[in-house]
Amino acid sequence: MTVARDRSAADAERESIEVDLLLEAIYRRYGFDFRQYARASLRRRLWRRVDLEGLGTLSALQERLLHHPDCMERLLLDLSINVTSMFRDPTFFRAFRTKVVPLLRTYPFVRIWNAGCSTGEETFSLAILLREEGLYDRTRIYATDINEEVLRRARGGVFPIEKMQEYTENYQAAGGQAAFSEYYVSGYEGAQFDRSLLDNVVFARHNLASDRSFNEFQVVVCRNVMIYFDSSLQDHVHRLFHESLGHLGVLTLGPKESLAFTVHEDAYEPLDAAEKIYRKIR
Ligand SMILES: C[S@@+](CC[C@H](N)C(=O)[O-])C[C@H]1O[C@@H](n2cnc3c(N)ncnc32)[C@H](O)[C@@H]1O
């Protein structure tokens, strides 16, 4: 049952305090920091979890979260929207091929941070592209996400068979050079992607809101992640990426994301402004 929630100003104020307390509790108990996520969608997701757990209030949810880590895992899935696909936004991957790959050829070894990789479709897409460009063998991709469950699925490399038509079209539109079906075998559980595409991939849990940088990279791919963050958390993550990128390193964002009005707006120049591909210049 969904409880009706018409809110007076006083109710809204009280609810806002309850949300603050709940997020603080999650942060202290588990270290996941959602305190600066955009509020409207966060609030919707929390109430949805209240309903799904058969509870009536946010404080009841807080109580359950504190004592039941499995409830926290469920909420984590609710809060981190994991929608993704292979060669998502094919024009981006085409631009990566034509504008970023030539820069990468100048390095003896390439480190890429795929932050917010979700279930791995983006990581596999990068691996396929780099292999076709003859760069994969000297690349290491660090693919990270806050959510252990999506990482588990990413390591499995099995994606829904009914998606293969769409992914094949994306791959071709992105400038793919082979028959896409060469990269997977169809099985009972879905399309199992070539395991060797993961030879140079490390999947690891990393929270952009609270964890530090862990290497120096030539490329950071972080697409469709920061749209869920408020501007101060976006600034924090941009600081993290700026310190993680080497000189002339490349930062790529999602179509609805931008460097404009962030702390590091002037530290990059566009390599392809429409595809949100930037190069660090200072
Ligand atoms: C919409 S998916 C984007 C996946 C992929 N980058 C793409 O564009 O298709 C957003 C991902 O960001 C992850 N995420 C959300 N908050 C995060 C955080 N604080 N640190 C790391 N990853 C986070 C979510 O778990 C989710 O898998």
Ligand as a Chemical Component Dictionary entry (heavy atoms), coordinates in Angstrom:
data_LIG
# 
_chem_comp.id                   LIG 
_chem_comp.type                 NON-POLYMER 
_chem_comp.pdbx_formal_charge   0 
_chem_comp.three_letter_code    LIG 
# 
loop_
_chem_comp_atom.comp_id 
_chem_comp_atom.atom_id 
_chem_comp_atom.alt_atom_id 
_chem_comp_atom.type_symbol 
_chem_comp_atom.charge 
_chem_comp_atom.model_Cartn_x 
_chem_comp_atom.model_Cartn_y 
_chem_comp_atom.model_Cartn_z 
_chem_comp_atom.pdbx_ordinal 
LIG C1  C1  C 0  23.239 5.258 -15.050 1  
LIG S1  S1  S 1  24.611 4.262 -14.567 2  
LIG C2  C2  C 0  25.750 4.724 -15.821 3  
LIG C3  C3  C 0  26.482 3.538 -16.371 4  
LIG C4  C4  C 0  27.421 3.838 -17.522 5  
LIG N1  N1  N 0  28.452 4.751 -17.134 6  
LIG C5  C5  C 0  26.674 4.360 -18.726 7  
LIG O1  O1  O 0  26.743 5.547 -19.020 8  
LIG O2  O2  O -1 25.971 3.575 -19.366 9  
LIG C6  C6  C 0  25.226 5.109 -13.119 10 
LIG C7  C7  C 0  26.173 4.259 -12.289 11 
LIG O3  O3  O 0  26.816 5.126 -11.343 12 
LIG C8  C8  C 0  26.993 4.394 -10.162 13 
LIG N2  N2  N 0  27.162 5.331 -9.030  14 
LIG C9  C9  C 0  26.225 6.099 -8.438  15 
LIG N3  N3  N 0  26.764 6.782 -7.414  16 
LIG C10 C10 C 0  28.079 6.439 -7.368  17 
LIG C11 C11 C 0  29.177 6.793 -6.535  18 
LIG N4  N4  N 0  29.014 7.643 -5.534  19 
LIG N5  N5  N 0  30.400 6.243 -6.780  20 
LIG C12 C12 C 0  30.561 5.361 -7.803  21 
LIG N6  N6  N 0  29.567 4.979 -8.620  22 
LIG C13 C13 C 0  28.337 5.503 -8.413  23 
LIG C14 C14 C 0  25.719 3.585 -10.049 24 
LIG O4  O4  O 0  25.882 2.454 -9.182  25 
LIG C15 C15 C 0  25.457 3.199 -11.492 26 
LIG O5  O5  O 0  25.982 1.926 -11.783 27 
# 
loop_
_chem_comp_bond.comp_id 
_chem_comp_bond.atom_id_1 
_chem_comp_bond.atom_id_2 
_chem_comp_bond.value_order 
_chem_comp_bond.pdbx_ordinal 
LIG C1  S1  SING 1  
LIG S1  C2  SING 2  
LIG S1  C6  SING 3  
LIG C2  C3  SING 4  
LIG C3  C4  SING 5  
LIG C4  N1  SING 6  
LIG C4  C5  SING 7  
LIG C5  O1  DOUB 8  
LIG C5  O2  SING 9  
LIG C6  C7  SING 10 
LIG C7  O3  SING 11 
LIG C7  C15 SING 12 
LIG O3  C8  SING 13 
LIG C8  N2  SING 14 
LIG C8  C14 SING 15 
LIG N2  C9  SING 16 
LIG N2  C13 SING 17 
LIG C9  N3  DOUB 18 
LIG N3  C10 SING 19 
LIG C10 C11 SING 20 
LIG C10 C13 DOUB 21 
LIG C11 N4  SING 22 
LIG C11 N5  DOUB 23 
LIG N5  C12 SING 24 
LIG C12 N6  DOUB 25 
LIG N6  C13 SING 26 
LIG C14 O4  SING 27 
LIG C14 C15 SING 28 
LIG C15 O5  SING 29 
# 
